[in-house]
Amino acid sequence: MMSGLTLAQVQAASKRISEYVHTTPVFTSETMDALSGRKLFFKAENLQKTGSFKARGAANAILLTKEERPEVSGVTTHSSGNYGTAVAYAAQRAGLRAVIVVPRGTSQAKCKSIQGYGAELVFCDPTPVSRKETCEKISREQGFPIVHPDDDYGVMAGQGTIALEFLHEEPDLDAILVPTAGGGMISGIAVAAKGLSSKCKVYAVEPEGKDLQKSLEKGTRLWEGPPKFLPTVADAIRLQQPGNLTFPILCQYAEKTVFSVSDAEIVDAMKLTWERMKLVIEAASGAAVAAALSQQMKAMPASLEKIGVVLCGGNVDLDDLPWMKSASIMSELTLAHIQAASKRIAQFVQVTPVFTSETMDALSGRKLFFKAENLQKTGSFKARGASNAILQLKEERPEVRGVITHSSGNHGTAVAYAAQRAGLKAVIVVPRGTSQAKCKSIQGYGAELVFCDPTPASRKETCERLSREQDFPIVHPYDDYRVMAGQGTIALELLEQEPDLDAILVPISGGGMTSGIAVGAKGLSDKCKVYAVEPEGKDLQRSLEEGTRLWEGPPIFLPTVADAIRLQQPGNLTFPILCQYAEKTVFTVSDAEIVDAMKFTWERMKLVIEAASGAAVAAALSQQMKAMPASLEKIGVVLCGGNVDLENLPWIKS
């Protein structure tokens, strides 16, 4: 077995895998050079067998295993994408069985890609620890060696063949930019590049949150706890920490400077590469392009003139492209966006009051401040996000004639209201079975209703079809940065009204309000923590702690009395923001607690609030709150809405 990594081993790997992989081309682009201020050379591993560089490492490790252990009948590994496909491909070519451990929730497209090479799939929980443990169990039971995605010298040697080809084609490279997850590819490239060239530097490219540079500078692992997945659009490089074998190699051979790129930069670079170079690349490849075009690159020494950029793969879901997830031109959410939203929507919404209650304080053991969004235009906080999205849309696309959304309640009414105020048509997709009262509320602002099946998937599909047919942009209920910015204005007002808050409790469904408030609060206050409040069954805390989505399958509606927060999962855009800005602790409340808190607020504070608002009150009065640190003294409670059916009150039901 290999016990180290040398140039000779990379060169041996190159010969070993020559019949299994392509020599991929190198492309140049005058447009990219002009944007970067350097001469860029793009190594197109997106054109490799199986669509990514992973075929190199998998092929070398499997062929090396056959040389060392000719009796072996199969191999196993864990992967949710490129590496699983690569191992399946190489094993099939080598006449071996392959068992691939994949996390539950892996897309059907990825599963079919792996199975297309004859591999067997075994599903596990979607965490790094579960993947590792399941893989080790299969290895013991079946006697199949594990072909690790990164922490395997055979894999690293295979990935290092990229550098052999690259420096053969472009021998004068001053640097190579390598997207980095577990570190297998960059370890191989760094060892080979240093062995072939005295001047070629190898730089890691990471998504935000990895923080590799500090560990490289110190020469020791500074991460706390086990590895986790980062909430990044570049899922192929989402692993937070390099491996136990790769890290020492990185410390010895790679540069200490690391290029860190945001999701917005990754998506922009990915899209630009598609448009200008006509190359289909995945988000991890986009990270390397983003680094080449970044301000950080512009600040590097002029001696780094010729830069190699590794386009590590091209496997993408063409039905779910990252730049199509929001109709907004905004590609991130910042305090500045929220402050701009506050000015934009000033004529469309009210500054809602903050109430206090000695009775509530006594029951909670804290000082509570209730932000009364139940008194907002249209009866809920949703007017803020809808107004900002529609007004910003008019700024960005003055020719637009109308908007469309899907909602069974507050968001539909808010979009109808804001569209009418802005002089636009509104089409609202509502599920069949929506109450007449809610339908009349939406129609009262002049909107057109279109009915669909009562599932999240049907609402989304109907909305997208109508958007295409009528050329009306979609104002998503939560997964839209403009909507989040509008909801975030709650935090601006609340912290102006009560600047010493220690925490804010926010009822959560898709996460638009919590994301906006969390970004706004963190931007204004060093101490104010933002906690999500959920109904039972959402189980958000585990996903926040792991930094990855642990729900299985598509989103569902939870059977809760608080129908405004019944969506099980936050959005693709909101979830990373929650991971970064909201607290990992989540307050979970039962329907009984929600109804009691709702009724109690009506009785004692004389405020008509809906069940979702009752969830925040329930959290403030809960045993979980009583167990929180005493330093959380002043608590903001967002009463998110007050739209209720007075003929169907929940405490009369039960």
C-alpha positions in Angstrom: 0.0 0.0 0.0 1.2 3.5 -0.7 2.3 5.3 2.4 3.2 8.7 1.0 2.9 10.8 -2.1 5.8 11.7 -4.5 6.2 12.9 -8.0 7.2 9.4 -9.0 3.9 8.0 -7.8 2.0 10.6 -9.7 4.0 9.7 -12.9 3.3 6.0 -12.3 -0.4 6.8 -11.9 -0.4 8.6 -15.2 0.7 5.5 -17.0 -1.6 3.2 -15.0 -4.8 5.2 -15.8 -4.0 6.2 -19.4 -6.7 3.9 -20.9 -9.3 4.9 -18.3 -9.2 8.7 -18.7 -8.8 11.5 -21.3 -6.0 14.0 -21.6 -8.3 17.0 -21.2 -7.8 20.2 -23.3 -6.6 23.6 -22.0 -8.7 26.6 -23.1 -7.9 30.4 -23.1 -10.2 33.4 -23.3 -9.3 37.0 -24.0 -12.4 38.1 -22.2 -11.4 36.3 -19.1 -7.9 37.6 -19.3 -9.1 41.2 -19.6 -11.3 40.7 -16.5 -8.6 39.1 -14.5 -5.6 41.2 -15.6 -3.6 37.9 -15.9 -3.2 35.3 -18.6 -5.5 32.5 -17.7 -5.3 28.8 -18.8 -8.4 26.7 -18.1 -7.8 22.9 -17.6 -11.2 21.4 -18.8 -11.7 18.5 -16.4 -15.4 19.1 -17.0 -14.7 17.2 -20.3 -13.2 14.2 -18.4 -14.7 10.7 -18.2 -17.8 10.8 -15.9 -17.8 14.6 -16.2 -15.1 15.4 -13.5 -11.5 15.0 -12.4 -12.7 12.3 -10.0 -12.3 9.7 -12.7 -8.5 10.0 -12.4 -8.2 9.3 -8.7 -10.8 6.5 -8.7 -9.2 4.8 -11.6 -5.7 4.9 -10.1 -6.9 3.7 -6.6 -8.9 0.8 -8.0 -6.2 -0.3 -10.4 -3.6 -0.1 -7.7 -5.9 -2.1 -5.4 -6.1 -4.8 -8.1 -2.3 -4.9 -8.4 -1.8 -5.2 -4.6 -4.8 -7.4 -3.9 -5.7 -9.5 -7.0 -8.3 -11.5 -5.0 -10.5 -8.5 -4.3 -14.0 -8.7 -5.9 -15.3 -5.2 -5.2 -14.8 -1.8 -3.6 -16.9 0.6 -1.6 -16.9 4.3 -1.0 -19.2 7.2 0.1 -20.3 10.0 -2.1 -23.3 12.0 -3.2 -22.1 12.8 -6.7 -19.0 12.9 -8.8 -16.8 10.5 -6.9 -19.5 7.9 -6.6 -20.0 8.0 -10.3 -16.2 7.8 -10.9 -15.7 4.8 -8.6 -18.7 3.0 -10.3 -17.2 3.7 -13.7 -13.6 2.6 -12.8 -14.8 -0.5 -11.0 -17.0 -1.5 -13.9 -14.0 -1.1 -16.3 -11.8 -3.1 -13.9 -14.4 -5.9 -13.6 -15.1 -5.2 -9.9 -18.4 -4.7 -8.0 -18.9 -1.3 -6.5 -21.1 -0.4 -3.5 -21.7 3.4 -3.1 -23.0 4.8 0.1 -25.1 7.9 -0.7 -27.0 10.2 1.7 -30.8 10.1 1.8 -32.1 13.0 -0.3 -29.5 12.6 -3.0 -31.2 13.5 -6.3 -32.6 10.8 -8.6 -30.3 12.1 -11.4 -27.2 11.5 -9.3 -28.4 8.1 -8.2 -29.1 7.1 -11.8 -25.7 8.3 -12.9 -24.0 6.0 -10.3 -26.3 3.1 -11.1 -25.7 3.6 -14.8 -22.2 2.0 -14.2 -23.7 -1.0 -12.5 -23.0 0.1 -8.9 -25.2 -0.8 -5.9 -26.5 2.0 -3.8 -26.8 2.0 0.0 -28.4 5.0 1.7 -27.4 6.7 4.9 -28.1 9.8 7.0 -26.8 12.9 5.2 -23.9 13.7 7.5 -20.1 13.1 7.1 -20.1 10.8 10.2 -23.0 8.6 9.0 -21.4 8.3 5.5 -18.1 7.2 7.0 -19.6 4.7 9.5 -21.9 3.1 6.9 -19.1 2.7 4.5 -16.8 1.1 7.1 -19.6 -1.3 8.1 -20.1 -2.4 4.5 -16.3 -2.8 4.1 -16.2 -5.1 7.1 -19.2 -7.2 6.1 -18.3 -7.7 2.5 -14.5 -7.5 2.6 -14.4 -4.7 0.1 -11.6 -2.1 0.5 -12.7 1.5 0.9 -11.7 3.8 -1.9 -11.7 7.1 0.0 -12.8 10.2 -1.9 -9.7 12.2 -0.7 -7.7 10.7 2.1 -6.0 8.0 0.0 -2.6 8.3 -1.6 -3.7 6.3 -4.6 -6.5 8.8 -5.2 -4.2 11.8 -4.7 -1.7 10.4 -7.1 -4.4 10.0 -9.7 -5.6 13.5 -9.3 -2.0 14.8 -9.5 -1.9 13.7 -13.1 -3.8 16.9 -13.8 -0.6 18.8 -13.0 1.6 16.5 -15.3 -0.7 17.3 -18.2 -1.2 20.9 -17.4 2.6 21.7 -17.1 3.3 19.7 -20.2 0.8 21.8 -22.1 1.7 25.1 -20.4 5.2 24.7 -18.8 5.6 28.4 -17.8 2.6 28.6 -15.5 3.3 30.7 -12.4 0.3 29.4 -10.4 -2.6 26.9 -10.4 -5.9 27.6 -8.7 -7.5 24.4 -7.4 -11.1 24.1 -5.8 -10.6 22.4 -2.5 -12.9 20.1 -0.4 -11.2 17.2 1.3 -7.9 18.1 -0.4 -7.2 15.1 -2.6 -6.9 17.0 -5.9 -4.9 19.9 -4.6 -2.5 17.5 -2.7 -1.8 15.6 -5.9 -1.5 18.7 -8.0 0.8 20.5 -5.4 3.2 17.6 -5.1 3.4 17.1 -8.9 3.7 20.8 -9.7 6.5 21.3 -7.1 8.3 18.3 -8.5 8.2 19.6 -12.1 8.5 23.4 -11.7 10.5 25.5 -9.3 8.2 28.5 -9.8 4.7 27.2 -10.1 2.7 27.9 -6.9 -0.5 26.0 -6.1 -3.3 27.9 -4.4 -6.4 26.4 -2.8 -9.8 27.9 -3.6 -12.5 27.5 -0.9 -16.1 28.6 -0.3 -16.8 31.0 2.5 -16.8 29.3 5.9 -14.0 26.8 5.4 -11.3 29.1 6.8 -8.4 26.9 5.6 -5.8 29.7 5.5 -5.5 30.0 9.3 -4.8 26.3 9.7 -2.2 26.3 6.9 -0.5 29.3 8.4 -0.3 27.6 11.8 0.5 24.2 10.4 -2.1 22.6 12.6 -5.9 21.8 12.4 -7.8 24.7 14.0 -11.3 23.5 13.2 -13.4 22.5 16.2 -15.4 19.3 16.2 -15.8 16.7 13.5 -16.0 17.7 9.8 -19.3 19.2 8.6 -20.8 20.3 5.3 -20.8 24.0 4.5 -24.0 25.6 3.2 -22.6 26.5 -0.2 -24.0 26.4 -3.8 -20.7 24.5 -4.7 -21.7 21.2 -3.2 -18.7 19.4 -4.6 -16.4 21.5 -2.3 -18.7 21.8 0.7 -16.6 19.7 3.1 -15.3 22.0 5.7 -12.0 20.2 6.6 -9.3 18.5 4.6 -8.4 14.9 5.4 -5.8 13.5 7.9 -3.5 12.5 5.1 -4.1 15.5 2.8 -3.7 18.2 5.4 0.1 17.6 6.1 0.7 17.6 2.3 -1.1 20.9 1.9 0.9 22.4 4.7 4.1 21.3 2.9 3.4 21.9 -0.7 0.5 24.3 -1.2 0.6 28.1 -0.7 -0.5 29.4 2.7 -2.7 32.0 1.0 -6.1 30.7 0.2 -8.7 32.2 -2.2 -12.1 32.4 -0.5 -15.1 33.1 -2.7 -18.7 33.8 -1.9 -21.7 31.9 -3.4 -22.6 35.0 -5.3 -19.1 35.2 -6.9 -19.2 31.4 -7.7 -22.6 31.7 -9.4 -21.6 34.8 -11.4 -18.3 33.1 -12.6 -20.1 29.9 -13.4 -22.7 31.7 -15.6 -20.0 33.9 -17.2 -18.0 30.8 -18.2 -21.1 29.2 -19.8 -21.9 32.4 -21.7 -18.4 33.5 -22.8 -16.5 30.2 -23.1 -19.5 27.9 -24.0 -18.3 25.4 -21.4 -20.8 23.7 -19.0 -19.1 23.8 -15.6 -20.4 23.1 -12.2 -20.3 25.4 -9.2 -17.0 24.0 -7.8 -15.4 24.9 -11.2 -17.0 28.3 -10.9 -15.2 28.8 -7.6 -11.8 28.5 -9.4 -13.0 31.0 -12.1 -14.3 33.4 -9.4 -10.9 33.3 -7.7 -9.1 34.1 -11.0 -11.4 37.1 -11.5 -11.4 38.2 -7.8 -10.1 41.4 -6.2 -7.9 39.1 -4.2 -6.2 38.0 -7.4 -5.8 41.6 -8.6 -4.0 42.3 -5.3 -1.5 39.4 -5.9 2.1 40.1 -7.1 2.4 41.0 -10.8 4.9 38.2 -11.1 2.0 35.8 -11.1 1.3 36.4 -14.7 0.3 33.0 -16.1 -2.4 31.3 -14.0 -3.8 27.8 -14.5 -7.5 27.4 -13.5 -8.8 23.9 -12.8 -12.3 23.4 -14.1 -12.8 20.4 -11.9 -16.2 19.2 -13.2 -19.3 19.9 -15.3 -22.0 17.8 -13.7 -25.0 20.1 -13.2 -28.8 19.7 -12.8 -30.0 21.7 -15.8 -33.5 21.9 -14.2 -32.1 23.7 -11.1 -29.5 26.2 -12.2 -28.3 28.4 -9.3 -28.8 31.7 -11.1 -32.5 30.7 -11.8 -33.4 30.1 -8.2 -34.5 33.7 -7.7 -36.1 36.3 -10.0 -34.1 38.9 -8.2 -31.0 40.6 -9.6 -29.8 40.6 -6.0 -27.3 37.8 -5.3 -26.9 38.2 -1.6 -28.4 39.8 1.5 -26.7 42.5 3.5 -27.6 45.2 6.1 -27.2 47.7 3.3 -29.9 45.9 1.3 -32.3 46.0 4.3 -31.6 49.6 4.9 -32.3 50.4 1.2 -35.5 48.3 1.5 -36.6 50.4 4.5 -36.5 53.6 2.5 -38.1 51.9 -0.6 -41.2 50.6 1.2 -41.8 53.5 3.5 -44.9 54.7 1.7 -46.3 51.1 1.4 -46.1 49.9 5.0 -46.4 51.1 8.6 -43.9 51.3 11.4 -45.6 48.9 13.8 -45.6 49.5 17.6 -43.9 47.5 20.3 -46.0 46.4 23.3 -45.0 45.2 26.7 -46.9 43.2 29.3 -46.0 42.8 33.0 -48.1 39.6 33.1 -46.1 38.1 30.2 -42.8 39.2 31.8 -43.7 37.5 35.0 -44.6 34.3 33.3 -41.5 34.3 31.2 -39.0 35.5 33.7 -37.6 37.9 31.1 -38.5 41.4 29.8 -40.5 40.9 26.6 -41.1 43.3 23.8 -43.8 42.4 21.3 -43.4 43.7 17.7 -47.0 44.0 16.5 -46.8 43.0 12.8 -50.4 41.9 13.3 -51.1 45.6 12.9 -49.2 45.8 9.6 -50.8 46.5 6.2 -52.7 43.4 5.1 -52.5 42.1 8.6 -49.1 40.6 8.5 -45.3 41.2 8.1 -45.6 39.8 4.5 -46.5 43.3 3.2 -42.9 44.3 3.8 -41.2 41.7 1.7 -43.8 41.8 -1.1 -43.6 45.6 -1.3 -39.8 45.6 -1.5 -39.7 42.8 -4.1 -42.3 44.5 -6.3 -40.9 48.0 -6.1 -37.3 46.8 -6.7 -38.6 44.7 -9.6 -40.1 47.9 -11.1 -36.7 49.6 -10.7 -34.9 46.7 -12.4 -37.4 45.9 -15.1 -39.6 49.0 -15.7 -41.3 47.3 -18.6 -42.8 44.6 -16.4 -46.7 44.4 -16.5 -47.4 42.0 -13.6 -46.2 39.6 -11.0 -47.1 36.1 -9.9 -46.7 34.1 -6.7 -48.1 31.1 -4.9 -49.7 31.4 -1.5 -52.7 30.2 0.5 -52.9 33.3 2.7 -50.8 36.2 3.9 -48.2 36.4 1.1 -50.8 36.2 -1.6 -52.7 39.1 0.0 -49.5 41.1 0.5 -48.5 40.6 -3.2 -51.9 41.6 -4.4 -51.8 44.7 -2.2 -48.3 45.8 -3.2 -48.9 45.1 -6.9 -52.1 47.1 -6.9 -50.3 50.0 -5.2 -47.5 49.7 -7.7 -49.9 49.6 -10.7 -49.2 46.0 -11.7 -51.4 43.0 -12.3 -51.1 40.2 -9.8 -51.8 36.5 -10.4 -51.9 34.4 -7.2 -51.7 30.6 -7.4 -53.7 29.1 -4.5 -54.3 25.5 -3.5 -57.8 24.1 -4.0 -59.6 24.1 -0.6 -58.3 27.5 0.4 -61.0 29.2 2.5 -63.4 31.7 0.8 -62.3 34.3 3.3 -58.7 34.1 2.2 -59.7 34.1 -1.5 -61.8 37.2 -1.0 -59.0 38.9 0.8 -56.6 38.4 -2.1 -59.3 39.3 -4.7 -60.1 42.4 -2.7 -56.8 43.9 -4.0 -57.7 43.1 -7.6 -55.6 40.0 -8.0 -56.5 37.0 -10.3 -56.7 33.6 -8.6 -55.5 30.4 -10.2 -56.2 27.1 -8.3 -53.8 24.1 -8.1 -53.4 20.9 -6.1 -52.7 21.5 -2.4 -49.0 20.4 -2.4 -45.8 22.5 -2.4 -44.7 20.9 -5.7 -48.0 21.7 -7.5 -47.9 25.3 -6.3 -44.4 25.7 -7.6 -45.0 24.0 -10.9 -48.2 26.0 -11.6 -46.6 29.2 -10.7 -43.6 28.6 -13.0 -45.8 27.6 -15.9 -47.9 30.7 -15.6 -44.8 32.8 -15.3 -43.5 31.5 -18.6 -46.8 31.9 -20.3 -47.5 35.5 -19.2 -43.9 36.7 -18.8 -44.7 37.7 -15.2 -41.7 37.4 -12.8 -42.3 35.3 -9.7 -42.2 37.0 -6.3 -41.3 34.0 -4.2 -42.9 33.9 -0.7 -39.4 33.6 1.0 -36.6 32.4 -1.3 -35.9 35.8 -2.8 -33.3 38.2 -1.4 -35.6 41.2 -2.1 -38.4 39.6 0.0 -35.9 38.8 2.8 -34.6 42.4 2.7 -38.1 43.7 3.1 -38.8 41.4 6.1 -35.5 42.4 7.6 -36.8 45.9 8.1 -38.6 44.5 11.1 -35.2 44.3 12.8 -34.3 47.9 11.9 -37.5 49.2 13.5 -37.4 46.9 16.5 -33.7 47.7 17.4 -34.4 51.4 17.0 -37.4 51.1 19.3 -35.5 48.8 21.8 -31.8 49.0 21.1 -30.7 46.8 24.0 -32.4 43.6 23.0 -30.5 40.5 23.8 -32.5 38.2 21.5 -35.4 38.1 19.0 -37.8 35.2 18.6 -39.0 34.7 15.1 -41.7 32.2 13.9 -40.2 30.3 10.9 -41.6 28.6 7.8 -39.5 29.0 4.6 -37.1 31.3 6.4 -37.5 34.6 4.6 -38.4 36.7 7.7 -35.9 34.9 10.0 -33.1 35.4 7.4 -33.9 39.1 7.0 -34.2 39.8 10.7 -31.0 37.8 11.5 -28.9 39.7 8.9 -30.4 43.0 10.0 -29.9 42.3 13.7 -26.4 41.1 13.4 -25.5 44.1 11.3 -26.8 46.5 14.0 -26.0 44.8 17.3 -23.1 42.7 18.5 -25.1 41.0 21.2 -28.6 40.5 19.8 -29.2 36.8 19.0 -31.9 35.7 16.6 -33.8 32.4 17.4 -36.1 30.6 15.1 -39.4 29.3 16.5 -40.9 26.2 14.8 -43.9 23.9 15.2 -43.2 20.2 16.1 -42.0 18.1 13.1 -39.8 20.7 11.4 -36.6 19.6 13.2 -34.6 22.6 12.0 -32.0 22.5 14.8 -30.2 19.4 13.6 -29.7 20.8 10.1 -28.4 24.1 11.5 -26.0 22.3 13.7 -24.7 20.2 10.9 -24.7 23.0 8.4 -26.5 20.8 5.8 -30.0 19.9 4.9 -31.0 16.7 6.7 -34.6 16.5 5.5 -35.5 13.6 3.3 -37.3 14.2 0.0 -39.0 17.4 -1.1 -40.6 19.9 1.3 -44.0 18.9 2.9 -46.6 20.8 4.9 -46.6 19.9 8.6 -50.0 19.2 10.3 -49.9 22.1 12.6 -52.6 24.6 13.8 -50.1 27.4 12.8 -50.7 27.1 9.0 -48.6 30.2 8.3 -45.5 28.3 9.5 -46.4 24.8 8.3 -43.7 24.4 5.6 -41.2 21.8 6.8 -38.0 23.1 5.1 -36.4 26.5 4.6 -35.5 27.6 1.1 -32.3 27.1 -0.9 -31.4 30.7 -0.4 -32.6 31.2 3.1 -31.0 28.1 4.6 -27.3 29.2 4.2 -28.2 32.6 5.7 -29.8 30.9 8.7 -26.7 28.7 9.1 -24.5 31.8 9.1 -26.6 34.4 11.1 -29.3 32.7 13.2 -28.6 30.8 16.4 -28.3 27.0 16.1 -30.7 26.5 19.0 -34.3 26.4 17.8 -37.4 26.8 19.9 -39.9 24.0 19.2 -43.5 24.5 20.4 -46.5 22.1 20.3 -49.9 22.9 18.9 -51.3 23.0 22.5 -48.7 25.6 23.5 -49.4 27.6 20.4 -53.1 27.7 21.0 -52.7 28.5 24.7 -50.3 31.4 24.0 -52.5 32.7 21.2 -55.6 32.7 23.4 -53.7 34.2 26.4 -52.4 37.1 24.2 -56.0 37.8 23.1 -57.2 37.8 26.7 -54.4 39.7 28.4 -52.9 42.0 25.8 -56.2 42.5 23.8 -54.3 41.8 20.5 -55.7 39.6 17.8 -52.9 37.4 16.7 -52.8 34.3 14.5 -51.4 31.0 15.5 -47.9 31.6 14.0 -47.6 34.7 16.2 -48.8 32.4 19.1 -45.8 30.2 18.4 -43.4 33.1 19.2 -45.3 33.9 22.4 -45.3 30.2 23.4 -41.5 30.1 22.9 -41.1 33.2 25.1 -43.2 31.5 27.9 -41.7 28.0 27.5 -39.6 25.9 29.8 -36.9 26.0 27.1 -36.7 29.8 27.5 -36.5 29.4 31.3 -33.5 27.2 30.8 -31.7 29.7 28.6 -28.8 31.8 30.1 -29.9 34.7 32.4 -27.9 37.1 30.1 -30.8 36.8 27.7 -32.8 39.4 29.6 -34.5 41.5 27.0 -36.4 39.5 24.4 -38.1 40.7 21.2 -41.1 38.6 20.2 -42.3 39.0 16.6 -46.1 38.8 16.4 -45.9 38.1 12.7 -49.6 38.4 11.8 -53.2 38.6 12.9 -55.3 37.1 10.1 -57.7 34.6 11.7 -61.0 33.0 10.8 -63.2 34.2 13.7 -65.7 31.5 12.9 -63.1 28.8 13.4 -60.9 29.6 16.4 -58.5 26.9 17.3 -59.3 26.8 21.0 -63.0 26.2 20.2 -61.9 23.4 17.9 -60.1 21.6 20.7 
